[in-house]
Amino acid sequence: MKIGDKVSVLDEDLNGSVTSVHGNMVVFRDQHGFTHQYPKEKLVLQNPSIYEGLQIEMKQEHRKNFSKKHNKKPLVLDLHFENLVKYPAHYSSFERLFMQKEKLLETIDFCRRNHLKHLEIIHGIGEGTLQKMVHEVLKSQTRLEFHNNEILHHQSGSVTVRFD
């Protein structure tokens, strides 16, 4: 290395021009005017001419194959009680919520067994009891992420779940 050479420091984001060489130690000035002293083993010459005449070979990128199963629309689970039983008036509110929770857990298990990636849960808009139950169940589960579907900051009555 000689005075005026451009150098970079290994494993650091630091470079500059050599101002002096004292045996194994090299002193250089960075772009901000600060001087730094490093042993020659820690420095690399910046020589852009070594890249001249190099042939650049463009390799074709390989397309990643995606399963068609995962490109489908998500499975939709509607937890409105009218869709779960034939005579909804015959059940108490506790029985309704319990059956909706069981249906939710069965569907999550089904998605995991069949390696589905997305699930949309429709809980509806109302007093929020069903919504709270859905969120509590989803928070207690592992290997999934979920978020509320909102339309312009208004509740849409559904949650999207993504399985890891």
C-alpha positions in Angstrom: 0.0 0.0 0.0 1.2 3.5 -0.8 0.1 7.0 -0.1 -3.0 8.0 -2.1 -4.4 4.4 -2.4 -8.1 4.0 -1.6 -8.7 1.4 1.2 -11.6 -0.1 3.1 -11.5 -1.7 6.6 -12.6 -5.3 6.9 -15.8 -5.9 8.9 -16.5 -2.2 9.2 -18.2 0.4 7.1 -15.1 2.6 6.9 -13.0 3.7 3.9 -10.6 6.5 2.8 -7.3 7.5 1.3 -3.9 6.4 2.6 -1.9 9.3 4.1 1.1 7.4 5.5 2.5 3.9 6.0 4.6 3.0 9.0 5.8 -0.6 8.7 2.7 -2.7 9.2 0.5 0.2 10.3 -1.4 2.3 7.7 -2.9 5.7 8.4 -5.8 6.9 6.2 -8.2 9.8 6.1 -12.0 9.1 5.7 -14.5 11.2 3.7 -15.2 13.3 6.8 -11.5 14.2 7.3 -10.9 11.9 10.3 -7.7 9.9 10.4 -7.6 6.2 11.3 -4.8 3.8 11.9 -5.1 0.1 11.1 -2.7 -2.8 10.5 -2.4 -3.8 6.8 -4.2 -7.2 7.5 -7.4 -5.3 8.3 -7.4 -3.2 5.1 -8.4 -4.0 1.6 -7.3 -2.0 -1.5 -10.2 -0.5 -3.4 -9.3 -1.1 -7.0 -12.2 -0.7 -9.4 -10.1 -1.6 -12.4 -10.0 -5.3 -11.3 -13.7 -5.5 -12.5 -12.9 -4.2 -16.0 -13.2 -6.8 -18.7 -15.2 -9.2 -16.5 -18.0 -11.0 -18.3 -21.4 -10.7 -16.7 -23.5 -13.8 -17.1 -27.2 -13.4 -16.7 -28.7 -16.5 -15.2 -32.4 -17.3 -15.6 -34.3 -17.2 -12.4 -36.1 -20.4 -11.4 -39.8 -20.1 -10.8 -41.0 -21.3 -7.5 -43.9 -23.8 -7.8 -46.8 -22.8 -5.6 -49.5 -25.2 -4.6 -52.8 -24.4 -6.3 -54.5 -25.4 -3.0 -53.0 -22.3 -1.3 -54.1 -19.9 -4.0 -57.8 -20.5 -3.4 -60.0 -18.2 -1.5 -59.9 -18.9 2.2 -62.2 -21.3 3.9 -65.1 -19.2 5.4 -66.7 -20.1 8.7 -69.9 -18.3 9.5 -70.6 -18.5 13.2 -74.1 -17.0 13.0 -76.1 -19.5 15.1 -78.9 -19.8 12.5 -76.3 -21.4 10.2 -75.2 -24.0 12.8 -78.5 -25.6 13.9 -82.0 -26.2 12.5 -84.0 -24.6 15.4 -82.0 -21.9 17.0 -84.8 -20.8 19.3 -84.5 -24.1 21.3 -81.1 -23.1 22.8 -80.1 -20.9 25.6 -77.4 -18.1 25.1 -74.8 -20.2 27.0 -75.5 -23.3 24.8 -75.3 -21.1 21.7 -71.9 -19.6 22.6 -70.6 -23.1 23.6 -71.7 -24.6 20.3 -70.2 -21.7 18.3 -66.9 -22.1 20.2 -66.9 -25.9 19.5 -67.5 -25.2 15.8 -64.6 -22.7 15.7 -62.2 -25.2 17.4 -63.3 -28.0 15.0 -62.7 -25.7 12.0 -59.3 -24.6 13.2 -58.3 -28.2 13.7 -59.7 -29.1 10.2 -57.5 -26.3 8.7 -54.4 -27.6 10.4 -55.0 -31.2 9.5 -55.6 -30.3 5.8 -52.7 -27.8 5.7 -54.9 -24.8 4.8 -53.2 -21.5 5.1 -56.2 -19.1 5.5 -59.5 -19.1 7.3 -62.1 -16.3 7.4 -64.3 -16.3 10.5 -67.6 -14.3 10.3 -68.8 -13.4 13.8 -71.0 -10.6 12.9 -71.6 -7.1 14.4 -73.5 -6.9 17.6 -72.9 -6.6 21.3 -69.4 -8.2 20.8 -69.9 -11.4 23.0 -69.2 -13.7 20.0 -66.4 -11.5 18.8 -64.7 -11.6 22.2 -65.0 -15.4 22.3 -63.5 -15.7 18.8 -60.5 -13.4 19.8 -60.0 -15.3 23.1 -59.9 -18.7 21.2 -57.5 -17.3 18.6 -55.2 -15.8 21.2 -55.0 -19.2 23.0 -53.9 -21.0 19.8 -50.3 -21.3 18.6 -48.9 -21.2 15.1 -51.4 -18.7 13.7 -51.8 -15.0 13.1 -55.1 -13.2 12.9 -56.4 -9.7 12.3 -59.8 -8.0 12.1 -61.1 -7.2 8.7 -62.0 -3.5 8.7 -63.6 -1.4 6.1 -62.5 2.2 6.3 -61.9 1.8 10.1 -65.3 0.3 10.7 -65.8 -3.2 12.0 -66.7 -5.7 9.3 -67.8 -8.5 11.5 -65.1 -10.9 10.4 -61.5 -12.0 11.3 -58.9 -13.4 8.9 -56.6 -16.2 10.2 -53.3 -17.2 8.7 -51.8 -20.5 9.7 -48.0 -20.9 9.9 
